[in-house]
Amino acid sequence: MQQGCCVNIIHIAGSRMISQGTDGLSRGDANEGVMTGRSMLEFVPLHRTCLARSPLLKPQIQLCLQPYADMLGQKISFLSEMDWFWKGHDLGQGN
């Protein structure tokens, strides 16, 4: 925080690391994944939202949060990529 550095921590599944080639590279296998010329971005889909990558996630979140939303008289809403900044931070702008 003193240096103004922003660190994002991202979990990468072991199965993804195997196909990407990191797992084999530690054993000297340079014939898999990015070592064969494939792009690293093929294995780390940061351009997709968590809900796009895992369609079952949204209903699970709704199931867990619905009792609390009902108790507070609130509605559960999922923000799009376009409005997460304004609505998510309650800045009163956006669509």
SULLIN-V372937 format. One record per backbone hydrogen bond with DSSP energy under -0.5 kcal/mol. CO is the residue of the C=O (numbers start at 1). NH is the residue of the N-H. E is the energy in kcal/mol with one decimal. If there is no record, write none. Layout:
co={CO/CO}
nh={NH/NH}
e={E/E}
//
This chain:
co={1/5/6/7/8/11/13/14/15/16/17/17/17/20/21/22/24/24/25/28/32/33/33/34/39/40/40/44/45/49/50/54/55/56/57/58/59/60/61/62/65/66/67/68/69/69/70/77/80/83/83/84/85/86/86/87}
nh={4/7/8/9/10/13/17/18/19/20/21/22/23/34/25/26/27/29/28/30/35/36/38/37/42/43/44/46/48/53/54/57/59/60/61/62/63/64/65/66/69/70/71/72/73/74/73/79/84/87/88/88/89/91/92/90}
e={-0.8/-0.6/-0.5/-0.5/-0.6/-0.5/-1.9/-2.2/-1.9/-2.2/-1.5/-0.9/-1.2/-2.2/-2.3/-1.4/-1.4/-2.7/-1.7/-0.9/-1.6/-1.8/-1.2/-1.7/-1.3/-1.5/-0.9/-2.4/-1.7/-2.1/-1.9/-2.0/-0.5/-1.3/-2.5/-2.6/-2.3/-2.0/-2.6/-2.2/-2.4/-2.8/-2.0/-1.9/-0.7/-3.0/-0.7/-0.5/-0.9/-1.9/-0.8/-0.9/-1.2/-2.9/-0.5/-1.0}
//
